[in-house]
Amino acid sequence: MSGHWQAEVAQGQRFEFGSNWALFLRRLDEKRIRAAEDSLKELLDLSSLAGRTFLDAGSGSGLFSLAASRLGAAVISFDYDPASVACTSHLRNSIAADDASWTVLEGSVLDQSFLESLGRFDVVYSWGVLHHTGRMWDAVAAVSGRVAPGGLFALALYNTQPLFTPVWKHIKRLYCAAPKPGRLAIAGSWAGICAVRSLAADLLRLRNPLARYTANASLRGMSFWRDVVDWVGGYPFETATPDEVARFLGERGFDPVNVRSVGGRLGCNEFLFRRREQA
């Protein structure tokens, strides 16, 4: 499987998410871990995951697998990117080495046999992952099948912007195919645009321009620069509207519990679904 991934990277068809996550982990501290735990509890509306099984489909850095483990869940984490698998394994081995209920694997959300071998779970979590597979709807269908009846499915998918989505797809494809100087130029340009836009918004609202970066660093994401690189390089790239996601999963036995839409803006729509008991 890693050979297929390496070929896609070499052909400029896939972003190296794991390499970016490895740099993020250098700055991981207890504050970020606790913030991830709080974020997960708020998302799922649960104070504990004790006695529950948790599948992290596309574990990335492994931060939210760690959060689920610390909240009491029996966790299986997997990722398609070998560097992301290494990140998650490193996090498990360095912080939760004694946790026999946390397993880290390499696998693809598009490998049906692999997924079926994992069984079903009380909570399936796939945050900002399935839109990077190149077959988003197949991936959503496959991963949703791992949710046990009555279980929860938490996911985030890029929002469709009719005007800008095709533009961003081109930029991301260009980034992945470009040599290092070209990548730095693309990421630097977007970082500058974000910084100027944020500065103007903060000054208009009489806010401290540095506060947003301090706050963001302690929540879900990476540092400002790592986040920029992740965004401009994130290819493959697909999008969906909230209605499309709700309809697709509704037809597969899921009811929405909570939907956080970005409206017409850039970013991810966030979803929490519950699988019907009879599903």
N, C-alpha and C positions, 0 to 999 in steps of 0.2 A: 504493500500500500504506500509506503514512504517513497518508493521509486516513482509511482504515479504522481505523487505530490511534487517531488523534485523536478519531474519533467514539466509540469504545469508552471512552476516557478521559473524554470529556465526559458520557457517559451513566452514569458510575460503574461501568463494567463491567471496567475494567482499571487496575491499579496502574502508576504511572510509574517503573518500575525504573531506567531510564536516568538520571533526575534524581537518584536516590539514589546511583547509581554515580559520577556526576560529583562529588559531594561526597566520596566515598571517595577518588577519585583525587587530591584535594588533599593527602592525607596519605600518598600512595604514596612509598616510598623504596626504596633498594637492599636493605635488610633484608627488606622484604616480598616483593620480587621474588625474592630468593634463597630465601626460605621457600616461595614458590609453586613454584619449580623443584624444591626438595627434595620437596615434597608430590606433585608430578606424577611424579617418579622413583619414589617409594615406591609410589604407586598403581599404576603400570604395571609395576613391578619391572624398570625399564630405567634404565641409567645415562646413556644418550644416545638421542636420537631422530634422529641423523644418518642421512640416506638414507631417512627415512620421511615419509609424508604425514600431515597432521593436520587434521581438521575440527573446529572449535569451533562447535557448533550452539547458538546462544544465548550469544554471547560476553560480554554484560554489560559489565564494565569493560574487558575485554580483557587482564586480568592473566595468565590462563592461556594465552591465545594467545601473549603475550609470552614466558612461560616455555617453551612448546613451541618457539618460534622460537629462543630462546637455547640450547635443548638440541639444536638442529640440524635441526628438522623444517621441511618446506615446509608452510606453514599457510594455510588459508582460514578466515576468521572471518565469521560473519554473525549478525544479530539482527533481530527484528521491530520492536523499539522504536527509533525513529530516534535518540533520545538515547543509547541504548546503542551504536548504530553510531558515533555521534559520539565517544563515549568511547574505543572501540576504535581508531578512526582517529586520534584525538589521541595515544593511547599509542604507536601505531605510528610516527606522524610525528615525535613528540618524542624517542623513545628508539631506534627501529629504522628510521629513515628510509632507511637504505642497504640494507635487507633487501628485495630484489626478490622473495623467495620467500614473502612474507607479504602476502596479499590480504584486504581487508576489504569486505564486501558487506552490503546490506540485503536481507533475505528472510525468509520464513516456513517453519518446519518442516512446515507443513501444505500448502505449495505443491509438489506432486509434480513438476511440470515444472521448477521452479527447482532442486529437490534433484537430479533426474536430470542436470541440466546441469552439476553439479559433479563428477560421476564418483564413484569409490569411493576409500576411504582406508585406510591402514594402521591409523590410530587415529581413532576418532570419540569426541568428548568432549562430553557435554551434562549439565552439573552443576547440578541444581536449577532446571531450565528447563521440561521437558516437562509437568510438573504445573501449569504456569501457562498452558497453551494453550487450555483449555476443551474439548479433545478429546485427553486424555492418551494413550489407547491408540493412537489414530490416529497421534499424533506419535511415539510409541515405535516403531511399525511403520515409519513413513516414514524416520525417522533411522537406524534399524538397517539399513535397506536400503542405506545409504551405506558400510557396512563391507565391505571387500574380504575374500574368502575367506582365512581364517587371521588376519584382523585383529582388533583389540581394540575393544570398545565399553565406554566408561566413563560411567556415569550415576548420578545421585542423584535419588531420588523421595521425596516425603513419605510417612511411615508412616501407615497407617490405624489410628485409635483409634476403635472403635465408639461410645464415649460422647462423646468430645471433638471428633472431626472435624466433625460437623454444627454444633457450637457455633462452632468456628473459622471455618467457611465463612461463617456469618452475620456474625461480627465483621469479617472481611476485606471482605465486601461492604458492610457499614455504613461502614467506614473510607473506602473508595473513593468512596462516595456523599456523605460528610459534607463540610461546609465546613472550612476550615483549623482553626478553634478546636476542632471536634469531633475532627479527626484528632489534634491535639496531646493532647487529653484521653485518647483511646483509647491512643495510643502511650505517653503518660506513665504511665497506669495499669499497663500491662503492664511497662514499665521498672521501676516501683516494686516490682511483684510479683517480677520476676526478681532485682532487687537484694537484696531482703529474703531471698528463698529461698537465694540464693547465699551471702549473709553468714552465715546460720544454718548452712548446710552447712560453710562454711570454719571457722567458730568451733568447731563440734563436732569437726572433724578437726584443730584447732590449726594451721590453715594461714593464711598471709597473705591477707586478703580481696582485696587489690589485685593479687595475682599472676596470677589467672586473666584479668584484663582485659589485662594486659601481654602475656601469652602469646597470647591470642586475636588481639590486634591484629597479631601478627607472623606468623600462620598464614594460613588461607584467607580469613577473613571481613573484615568492615568493623570500624569502631569499635563499641563497645557500642550507642550510640544509633542509628547507621545500621543495625545489625543488627536492632534492635527495630523500626524503621520498615519495613524490608524484610519482616519477619515479619508484623506486624499488617496491612500493606497488600497482601500478596502474593495478589492475586486476578486472574484465575480461580485456583481452588484445588481440586486433586484429589489423591487418595492411593491407595496400593497396599500390600499386604503383600509381604514378600520372596518368599513362595511364588507369589503371583500373577505377579510379574515374571519369576521363573525359569521358570514354566510358559509364559508368553506368549512369551518369547524362545527357550525351548527348542523350541517348535513352529516357530520361524522359523530354526532352524539354528545356535543359539548354545549354548555350554556355559559354565557359571559357572567363573570363575577364582578370584574372591574376592568374598565378600559380608560387609558389615559392617552388622549389624542393630542398630537402637536398641531392639529388644525391644518392649515395650508403651509406650515413652515417646514424647514429642513429638520430632519432628525428621525427618531424612532417612535412609533406608536407602541405603547406598552399594554399588554393584555394578561388577564388572569381568567382562565376558563375552568369549569368543573365538568368532569365527565359524568353523564347520567348513569345512574345505578344499573339500568338495564342494558347499557351499551356493551 
